[in-house]
């Protein structure tokens, strides 16, 4: 009889208790907490962000390191960039999280950066350290958002440059 009561009342009592304790213990995601406290105009001003709704949860997808070469008349500028992109929506993240989706995102980022290197990253010698990474990431996110609507923002983790003489 005791076993029958435990089997019947155990799940009925412990299920809701676990649910409510989980809600109290689980931390609120920082992305949502930060967005809730800021007005919409301030959110739109952040560099490298496409308009996101305040309740959107962003998922981080690291793209890794890649090198972009900027060919100049006598030198070649190598830019080494390690970056992450942030996607909105769990379904979009799951769709792009596989090896094929990650490769498509990475190829898109490399292609856009290569196109930008031919135009806007044409810098003189000694000016490599003055490249505005915020403007770079803003332009990159804007162009990537055309192909991947789930992309909301990106972050450059590491940005290095080296200039080599061309032979």
C-alpha positions as CSV (number, residue, x, y, z in Angstrom):
1,X,0.0,0.0,0.0
2,X,2.9,2.4,0.8
3,X,4.5,1.7,-2.5
4,X,1.3,2.5,-4.3
5,X,0.9,5.8,-2.4
6,X,4.5,6.8,-3.2
7,X,4.0,5.9,-6.9
8,X,0.9,8.0,-7.1
9,X,1.6,11.0,-4.9
10,X,5.4,11.3,-5.6
11,X,5.2,12.6,-9.1
12,X,2.1,14.7,-8.3
13,X,4.0,16.5,-5.5
14,X,7.6,16.5,-6.7
15,X,6.8,17.4,-10.4
16,X,5.4,20.9,-9.7
17,X,7.9,21.5,-6.9
18,X,10.8,20.8,-9.3
19,X,9.3,23.0,-11.9
20,X,8.9,26.0,-9.6
21,X,12.3,25.5,-8.0
22,X,13.9,25.3,-11.4
23,X,12.4,28.6,-12.4
24,X,13.7,30.2,-9.2
25,X,17.2,28.7,-9.5
26,X,17.8,29.1,-13.2
27,X,19.6,32.4,-14.0
28,X,18.1,34.8,-16.5
29,X,20.1,35.0,-19.7
30,X,22.3,38.1,-19.7
31,X,21.4,39.0,-23.3
32,X,17.8,39.4,-22.4
33,X,18.5,41.2,-19.1
34,X,20.8,43.7,-20.9
35,X,18.3,44.3,-23.7
36,X,15.3,44.8,-21.4
37,X,17.0,47.7,-19.6
38,X,17.9,49.7,-22.8
39,X,15.6,51.7,-25.0
40,X,15.1,50.6,-28.6
41,X,17.0,53.6,-30.0
42,X,20.1,52.8,-27.9
43,X,19.9,49.1,-29.0
44,X,20.0,50.2,-32.7
45,X,23.0,52.4,-32.1
46,X,25.3,49.5,-31.0
47,X,28.0,48.8,-33.6
48,X,27.5,45.6,-35.7
49,X,24.0,44.8,-34.7
50,X,21.0,44.3,-36.9
51,X,17.7,45.3,-35.2
52,X,16.8,42.6,-32.6
53,X,13.7,42.4,-30.6
54,X,14.2,42.8,-26.8
55,X,13.0,39.3,-26.0
56,X,15.3,37.6,-28.5
57,X,17.8,35.1,-27.2
58,X,21.1,35.2,-29.2
59,X,23.1,32.0,-29.7
60,X,26.9,32.3,-30.1
61,X,28.5,30.4,-33.0
62,X,32.3,30.6,-33.2
63,X,33.6,30.8,-36.8
64,X,37.3,30.4,-35.8
65,X,40.4,32.1,-37.2
66,X,40.9,33.0,-40.8
67,X,43.3,35.1,-42.8
68,X,42.5,37.7,-45.4
69,X,45.2,39.0,-47.7
70,X,45.1,42.6,-48.9
71,X,47.3,42.9,-52.0
72,X,49.0,46.2,-52.4
73,X,51.5,47.4,-55.0
74,X,54.7,46.5,-53.1
75,X,53.4,44.7,-50.0
76,X,50.7,42.3,-48.9
77,X,48.8,42.9,-45.7
78,X,47.7,39.8,-43.8
79,X,44.7,40.3,-41.5
80,X,44.1,37.4,-39.0
81,X,40.6,37.5,-37.6
82,X,39.0,35.3,-35.0
83,X,35.3,36.0,-34.7
84,X,32.0,34.7,-33.4
85,X,28.5,35.4,-34.8
86,X,25.3,35.6,-32.8
87,X,22.2,34.0,-34.2
88,X,18.6,34.7,-33.2
89,X,16.3,31.7,-32.6
90,X,17.0,28.2,-31.5
91,X,15.7,26.7,-34.7
92,X,18.0,28.8,-36.9
93,X,21.0,28.0,-34.6
94,X,20.2,24.2,-34.8
95,X,19.9,24.5,-38.6
96,X,23.2,26.2,-39.0
97,X,25.1,24.5,-36.2
98,X,26.2,21.5,-38.3
99,X,29.4,21.3,-40.2
100,X,27.8,22.4,-43.4
101,X,26.0,25.4,-41.9
102,X,29.1,26.5,-40.1
103,X,31.1,26.2,-43.3
104,X,28.6,28.3,-45.2
105,X,28.7,31.0,-42.6
106,X,32.5,30.9,-42.5
107,X,32.7,31.0,-46.3
108,X,30.3,33.9,-46.4
109,X,32.4,35.9,-43.8
110,X,35.6,35.2,-45.7
111,X,34.1,36.3,-49.0
112,X,32.7,39.5,-47.6
113,X,35.9,40.3,-45.9
114,X,37.8,39.6,-49.1
115,X,35.5,42.0,-51.0
116,X,35.9,44.6,-48.3
117,X,39.7,44.2,-48.4
118,X,39.7,45.2,-52.1
119,X,37.9,48.4,-51.3
120,X,37.6,49.7,-47.8
121,X,40.6,48.1,-46.1
122,X,43.1,49.6,-48.5
123,X,45.4,51.1,-45.8
124,X,48.8,52.7,-46.1
125,X,51.9,51.3,-44.5
126,X,51.9,51.8,-40.8
127,X,48.2,52.5,-40.7
128,X,47.2,48.8,-40.0
129,X,46.7,49.4,-36.3
130,X,44.1,52.2,-37.1
131,X,41.6,49.9,-38.8
132,X,38.3,50.5,-37.2
133,X,37.2,47.0,-36.1
134,X,33.8,48.3,-35.0
135,X,33.0,49.6,-38.5
136,X,34.5,46.5,-40.0
137,X,32.2,44.2,-38.0
138,X,29.2,46.4,-38.6
139,X,29.6,46.2,-42.3
140,X,30.3,42.5,-42.1
141,X,27.1,41.8,-40.1
142,X,25.0,44.0,-42.5
143,X,26.2,42.1,-45.5
144,X,26.0,38.7,-43.9
145,X,22.4,39.4,-42.8
146,X,21.3,39.5,-46.4
147,X,22.2,35.9,-46.9
148,X,21.6,34.7,-43.3
149,X,18.6,36.5,-41.8
150,X,19.2,35.0,-38.3
151,X,22.5,36.8,-37.8
152,X,22.1,39.7,-35.4
153,X,25.6,40.7,-34.4
154,X,29.2,39.5,-34.4
155,X,32.3,39.9,-32.3
156,X,36.0,39.9,-33.1
157,X,37.9,38.0,-30.5
158,X,41.3,38.5,-32.0
159,X,42.5,40.9,-34.7
160,X,46.2,40.7,-35.8
161,X,47.9,42.1,-38.9
162,X,51.2,41.6,-40.6
163,X,52.7,43.3,-43.6
164,X,55.0,41.3,-46.0
165,X,57.0,42.5,-49.0
166,X,55.8,41.2,-52.4
167,X,58.4,39.6,-54.6
